[in-house]
Amino acid sequence: MQQLPVGFRLHSFGRRYFDLLLLTAATLATIPLALLAEGAVRVALAIPFIIFTPGYCLIAALYPRKGSLDAIERLALSFATSIAVVPLIGLALNYTPWGIRTVPILASVSGFVVAASLVAGIRRHRLDAPERYTFMLALPQMNWRTAGRADRLLAIALAASVMFAL
């Protein structure tokens, strides 16, 4: 049996768990940014952190198989699950000495995301490679020479909005 180079294994590892690593890193990066930011910037950071990330990580833990959900179902369930889980976390915080404040909410939701990501990673790892869900983002290629002006402007606006969201 031939041994693969280290770089290939890391690439394979990163591709297998890319979505979980990205969301966990984004969640951990959100904590100091949300503490330092105020107003509209804090709301812009909180929206994906509260409305999408916890649900996605929980859905990834519940459905680690490739064919269990399609992309639209996974996306819809991620939003719905986040909308269900985050208020439950808030309810639990209400009965703690820390209460419902910014720091306890950030810590508890981040802890939930990290824990759900770990469980999802472990469950994916236990499956055979062809059965594992892997996040794939397939962007359509656009021919700039044959594209119309409206298509070009929309592509630029989409790229700008993604950069702004990041």
C-alpha positions in Angstrom: 0.0 0.0 0.0 1.4 3.4 -1.0 1.5 6.1 1.6 0.1 9.5 0.5 2.0 12.7 1.0 1.1 14.7 4.1 -0.3 17.6 2.1 -2.7 15.3 0.3 -4.1 14.0 3.6 -4.5 17.5 5.0 -6.3 18.6 1.8 -8.6 15.5 2.0 -9.2 16.3 5.7 -10.0 19.9 5.0 -12.4 19.0 2.2 -14.2 16.5 4.3 -14.8 18.9 7.2 -14.6 22.2 5.4 -18.1 23.4 6.3 -17.7 22.5 10.0 -14.2 24.1 10.3 -15.4 27.2 8.5 -18.4 27.7 10.7 -16.5 27.0 13.9 -13.8 29.5 12.9 -16.3 32.1 11.9 -18.1 31.6 15.2 -15.0 32.0 17.2 -14.0 35.1 15.2 -17.5 36.5 15.8 -17.0 36.6 19.6 -14.5 39.5 19.8 -16.0 41.3 16.8 -19.4 41.3 18.4 -18.1 42.5 21.7 -16.2 45.4 20.1 -18.9 46.3 17.5 -22.0 48.3 18.1 -25.2 49.1 16.3 -25.7 47.9 12.7 -22.3 46.1 12.6 -23.2 44.0 15.6 -26.5 43.1 14.0 -24.8 42.2 10.8 -22.5 39.9 12.6 -25.2 38.4 14.8 -27.6 37.4 11.9 -25.6 34.5 10.5 -24.3 33.6 14.0 -27.8 33.3 15.5 -30.0 32.4 12.5 -27.9 29.9 10.6 -24.8 28.5 12.2 -26.1 26.6 15.2 -28.8 24.9 13.1 -26.4 24.0 10.4 -24.0 22.4 12.8 -26.8 20.5 14.6 -28.2 19.3 11.2 -24.7 18.2 10.2 -24.5 16.2 13.4 -28.0 14.6 12.9 -27.6 13.9 9.2 -23.9 13.1 8.4 -24.7 10.9 5.4 -24.4 12.2 1.9 -27.8 11.2 0.6 -29.9 11.9 3.7 -30.8 15.5 2.8 -30.3 17.5 -0.4 -28.8 21.0 -0.3 -32.1 22.9 -0.1 -33.5 20.7 2.7 -30.2 21.1 4.6 -30.3 24.9 4.2 -34.0 25.2 5.2 -33.5 22.9 8.2 -30.5 24.9 9.2 -32.5 28.1 9.5 -35.5 26.4 11.1 -33.3 24.5 13.7 -31.4 27.7 14.6 -34.7 29.5 15.1 -35.7 26.7 17.5 -32.4 26.1 19.3 -31.2 29.6 20.1 -34.4 30.6 22.0 -34.0 27.4 24.0 -30.4 28.4 24.8 -31.7 31.8 25.9 -34.4 30.2 28.0 -31.8 28.1 29.8 -29.6 31.2 30.3 -32.5 33.0 31.9 -32.4 30.5 34.8 -28.7 30.9 35.4 -26.9 33.6 37.4 -25.6 35.2 34.2 -28.9 35.9 32.7 -29.6 36.9 29.1 -26.7 39.3 28.3 -24.3 39.6 25.4 -21.4 37.7 26.8 -23.3 34.7 28.1 -25.3 34.4 24.8 -22.1 34.6 22.8 -20.4 32.0 25.0 -23.3 29.6 25.1 -24.2 29.7 21.4 -20.5 29.4 20.5 -20.2 26.4 22.8 -23.2 24.9 21.2 -21.7 25.4 17.7 -18.4 23.9 18.7 -20.0 20.9 20.4 -22.3 20.3 17.5 -19.4 20.6 15.0 -17.4 18.1 17.0 -20.3 15.6 17.1 -20.9 16.1 13.4 -17.2 15.6 12.7 -17.1 12.4 14.7 -20.2 11.0 13.1 -18.9 11.8 9.6 -15.6 10.2 10.5 -17.3 7.0 11.5 -18.9 6.6 8.1 -17.2 5.1 5.0 -15.7 7.8 2.8 -18.3 7.5 0.0 -21.2 7.9 2.5 -19.9 11.0 4.2 -21.6 14.4 3.5 -19.1 16.8 2.0 -19.9 20.4 1.4 -19.5 21.3 -2.3 -20.0 24.7 -3.7 -20.3 24.6 -7.5 -20.4 28.0 -9.1 -21.5 28.3 -12.7 -18.9 29.6 -15.0 -19.7 32.7 -16.9 -18.2 33.8 -20.2 -17.6 37.5 -19.8 -17.3 38.1 -23.6 -20.7 36.7 -24.4 -22.5 37.8 -21.2 -24.8 40.7 -21.4 -24.4 43.9 -19.5 -27.1 43.0 -16.9 -25.4 39.6 -16.3 -22.1 41.3 -15.7 -23.6 43.8 -13.3 -25.4 41.1 -11.4 -22.2 39.0 -11.1 -20.3 42.1 -9.8 -23.1 42.9 -7.4 -23.1 39.3 -6.1 -19.4 39.2 -5.7 -19.5 42.6 -3.8 -22.2 41.4 -1.5 -20.3 38.2 -0.7 -17.2 40.2 0.1 -19.3 42.6 2.2 -20.9 39.7 4.1 -17.4 38.2 4.8 
